[in-house]
């Protein structure tokens, strides 16, 4: 997800080629290919998640003044996974999800230098006056801007001319690009969590201190993302176990008019604003996230590592369960994935290694119950308002162009604990 920090970094990369004369511009829309002739790349304007590349008419006569009113701007929006490269240096496009992802959506040539964008929406050229006005109006609200000013945002939220209702949930307020440009869903979720604010609380229910806390928390997370070049560690976004209280208490559902999938911890972000600490959280977290002592595992066949059987508290022998350890790169590189390919294994989960070129693979559902069809049940997470965040098993054939047997069962905690932080709702 690019959001404001990624757009800011892309703008900085593009600015390296300022003042160079354009030789050609090729976009995915062939209807406006000739507008760039006799133009020079003169300005980068970044507003939130939008990036504008400005092109002015070339001035070969130093005595002649160029009319800025004739400057044209290309608007770029990088969406969920867009990228920008200079001379093929930068984030490589992800080609394994959909055909055409490796084809540039924009290619600007300046002599020996080339700007390419991938998976990016390119709008038709517009007069540069509009994005300049927009920048001047919102630059102090942009979460990644060096001129960001908290008081300006608070003044807007408390203004009688505010374009949204005071009954709007805070989740929608934060995502409004006219209030906090550059703030996306990940930043919103983590900012609300750090400020201990429930995402369904209404704007009118928050006092000035709470509003300031959540805005500054979002700003802090966004700037950390920008300076590091990658998203910081996520405590609740796409998590099952809260990274703060270490409880399996993360809820998930679509919130507000924006209908964006939102995560929050019931323990850390109560609706009434009163946070209760859990003295047993640390002990519980060790039980959830511990991947086992190296002395308690044995090497199995095909690189699979299994836990030694041990006596449980009631004297019974616990079930042998696969451990998440790549024989080539160790446990730290193991990730959990879901089979998306149509067929008999569709929706099943498996362990694999995130190292490129590593072929480690191990099914992660060996202990799952079977549905009435005789197939291993599939593990999913509820995203409804009432039960969002709860995991359940359902028929493996359901959704495979058949209705299946209708099998459904809420998942017990014992099935979830073995995966720890690897089990994520957006799996």
N, C-alpha and C positions, 0 to 999 in steps of 0.2 A: 504494500500500500504506500503510495507516494506521499499523499497529504502535503501540508505546507512545507515541512522541512525538506522533503525531496524536491519540490518545485524550486525552493530557494537555492539548493545546491545545483540544480540544472541551470538556473539562471546565471549563477556564478561561472559555470563552465562555458556557457554560451558567450559571456561577456569577454572572454579571452580573444575573441575574433572581431571585436568592435572596430569600426572604421575601415573595414575591408570591403572592396567592391564586389558585388555579386556577379558571378558568371552564369549561374543558373539556379533555379528553384524548381524542384519536382515534388509534387504532392499527390496524394491519392485521388484528388479531384482534378481532372484534366481541363475543367472549364475555365480556370483562371491561371494560366501558365505564363502569360507575357507581361504581367504588371510589374515585375521586378526589374525589367530592363532599365539600364542607366541609373541604378540605385546602389546605395552604400548602406551597410549595416551599421546603424548609429546609436541604438539604445536598447537596453533590456529593462522592461518594466515588469515587476513581480507584485501581484496583489493576491494574497492568499494562495489558492490552488491554481491560479491563472498565471500564465507567463506570456508576455507580449514581446515579440521581436519587432523592432521598429526599423524601417528602411526609408532613407531620405534620398532625394534626387542628387546625383553627383554634381559637384561644383568644380569644374575644371578651370574656371576663371576665378582667381582669388579675390577679384574686385567685386564679384557678383554675390549678392546675399541670397541664401536659399530660403524659400518660403516654407516654414515649418508646418503651415496649414496643409501642405501637400504630402506630408509624411504619412506612410501607410504602416499598419501593424498587423502581424499575424498573431492570432490568439492560439495558444497551446494549452491543452488540458490533459494531464497524464493519467487520469482515472485511477484504477486500482493497481496497475503494474506497468505503466508507461516508463520509458527511459530516454535519455538523450546522450549521444556520444559525439565526441570530437575526434575526427580522424580514426574512427574505430576503437577509441580508448574510452572505456566506461563500462557501465553495467550491460552485460550481454542480454539480448532478449530471450525470454523463456520460450523455446520452440517446441516443448514436449506437450503442451496443453491443447493447442489448436493450430490448424494449418494457417499459414500466412503470418504468424507472429514474428517471423524472422525477416519480413519484408518491410522496409522503412515506410513510414507514413509521411515523412518529410525528409527531403535531402537538399541542403543548401550548399552550393559549391562556391568557394572563394579561392581561386587559384589552386594552390596545393592543399588548402584546408577545406574540410567538409564537416557540416553539422548533419547528423542523422537522428531522427526520433523513431521510436517503435511503440506500438500499442497506444498511440496518442491521438486525440481528437484535434484536428486542425480546422479552424474556422476561416471563412473567406477574409481577404484583407479589408481592414476598416481604417478610417481616418484615425491617426494616433492621438487626436485630441481627447477622445472619450476615455481611453485607458489612462492618460495622464491625469485627467480630472479625478478618475476613480482612485488612483494612487494617492493623490493629494488628500482625498477625503478619508481614506481608510488606512493609511500607512501607520498611524499610531495605534490602530486596533489589531494589526496583523501580528499573530503570535510569534512569528519569526523575524519581525522587523527590529532593527537596532533602535528605532524611535518609539517602540511600543510604550504606551502610557496607560497604566491601570485606571487612573482617574477618568480618562477620556471614555473608557468602556463603561465605567460605573455611571458616569453622567448620562450616557446614552440610554442605559438600562433604566435609569430613574427619570428620564425625560417624559413629560406628558404626551409628546408626539411620537413615542416609540411605536414602531409599526407592528409589534406583536402584543398580544394580550398579557396582562400580568398573571393570568391563569394558565399560561403556557408552561409545560413541564420544563425543568432546567435542562433536560437532555436535548430538547429541541432548541432552546435558547443558545446553547453552546455551539450547536452545529449551524446556526444561522450565519452565513458568510457575509452578511451586512453588518454583523455585530463583532464577530471574531473570525475574520478571514484567515484561512490556512488551518483552522482547527477541524480535524477529521474525527472519525468514529473511535479510532484507537486512542487518540489523545483525550477525547471526551471521557471515555470509560476509565482510563487510568487517572485522569485529573480528578474526576468525581470520587474515585476510590481514595486517593491520597487526602482529599479534603473531607472524607467520611460523609459525603452527601449522597442520599438516595436519588437515583436518576428520575424517579417519578414525582419528586417534590415539585410543587408549583413555584414559579418565580416569586409570587407574592409572599410565600412562606419563608423565604430566605432573608435573613438580616444582612446588613452591610458587611459584617465580618465574614459571614459564610460565603457571600458572593465574591468577596476579595480573595478568600482562601481558594475557592475552586478555580477562579480565573488564573491566579498566580501558579497554582498547581499544574494547570494545563500549559501555561507559558513555560514553566520549568521543564516539563516532559518534552515539549516541542523543541526547546533549545538544546536539550540533551541529545535528542534525535538528530538535530541539525549538525551539532559539533562532532558527534561520533560517526555520522554517516550511516547509522542503522538504528532501528527502533530499540529503545532501552528495554530491559527485562520487564515483562508484563506480569503484574500481580493478579489480575482478574480477567483481563481480556483473553478469551479463548482458553480459559483455564477451568479445571474441575475443582482443584484445591486452591483456596485463597492463599496467596503468597504472604499475607500479613498474619492472619490468625491461624493458618495451617489447618483449617477445617474444610470438610467437603460441604461448603455452604455457598458456593457461587451459583447464582441464579442467572437465567438467560431467557430473554423474550424480546419481541419487537416493541419498542417504546415510543409513544408520542405520534404526532402527525408525520414525522419523518420516516417512521416505520423501520428504523435501523435496529439491527440486532444489537442488544445491549447486555453487558455483563455487570453484575455487582455482587458483593458479599452481604448476605443477610446479617451476619454478625457485626461486620465493620461499618455497614452503611444502613442502619435501621431507619425506617420511615419517620420515626418520631425524633430522630437526631441524637438519641441517647445511646452512646456506645458502651457496651459491656465487655470487659476484657475476660479472656478465658485463661486461667492459670495452667490448664493442662494442654494448651495449644502446642508448646514446644515438644512435649512428650508424644502427642498425637502425630505431629508432623514427621517425627522420626519413623514412626510406624508406617506412614504412608509413602514417604519418598525414599526410604532406605532400599538400595538395590542389592544389599546382601554383602556379607564379608567374603573376601576372595577365598578364604579357607573353607567356605561352606558350599562351594560349587565344584562340579566336575565337568570335564569336557565331554560332550556327547558327540553323536555322529553328525557329519555335515556342518560342523562349526556350531551346532546348537549347544548351549550350556544349560544344564539342568541343576536344580537345587537338590541337595541331599534330603532324603526324607527324615523328619524329626518328630519327636513326640510332642503333641499339643498339651494344653493344660488339663484336658480331660483324659489323658492317657492314650488317645487315638493317634494314629499315624496320619500326618497331613499329606494332602495330595501333592505329588511332584509337579512343579510348574516351571515352564520355560523362563529362563532369565534373559534379560536384554543385554547381551554382551556380544559385540562383533569380534570374531576370533582374530581379525586383522587389525582393527582400529580401536578396540576396547569399548567399554560401556558408554562413554561420553558422546560417541558419535551415533548412537542408536536413536532412531525415530520410529514413530508409529504411523502407518499409512492405511488407507482404505482402498480396496480393489475397486476401481471404477469401470473396468472392462466388462462388457456384457457377457454373460455366461453363468456357469454354475457357481462360480466364486464371487460373483458381484456382491459388493457391500461388506465382504469379510475384511477383517483387519489383520495386519501383519507387521512384523518388525523388519526394518531394513537399515542399511548404513547410509548416512548422509554424505559420505565421502564419494566424490565422483569416480566412477569406474569400479567401485566395490560391488560385488554381486551377492553380498550376504542377504539372506532371506529366511524368514521363519514365521509360520502362521502364529498368530497371537490369541487365537480363540479356541484352543484345544479343550479348555475346561467349560466352554459354554454349553448350556442345555440344548436339546434338540426340540424342534417344533413338531407338530402332528404330522408334517409331511416327511419326517424322518431326516430332515436336513438340520445342520447346525444353525441355531438361531443367530440373528444379526443384532448387534448392539448399536443403539442410537440414543440420542438425547432429545428430550422434549423441549420445545421452544414456545409453548403456549403460555399465556399470561398466568394461568393457575398453577401449572406444574413445571414451568420452564427451569431447566437445569437438572431435572431428574432423568436418570438413565433407565432404559428399558430394553428388553429383548422382544423381538417380533419375528414373524415368519420370514424365512429367507426367500421365499418365492414371491412375497408381496412386492408389487411394483415391477416384476419381471413380465409384464403384459398379462399377468394372472392375478387373481385376488388372494391366492394362497389359502391357508387353513384358518387364518384369523388368530393365530397364536399371539398372545401378549402377556408379558410379565414384567413388573418393576424389578430392576436389577438390585440385588443385595450388595451391601458394602464390600463383602469379601471378594466379589468379582472385580471391583474397581481399584481396591488398594494395591493390587499387584502391579498396576501400570504407573502409579504415581503421577508425576507431572507430564508424562508422555501422552496420557489420554486427554485430548482436547475436544471441546464441543464442535468445533468447525472441522473436525477430522474428515 
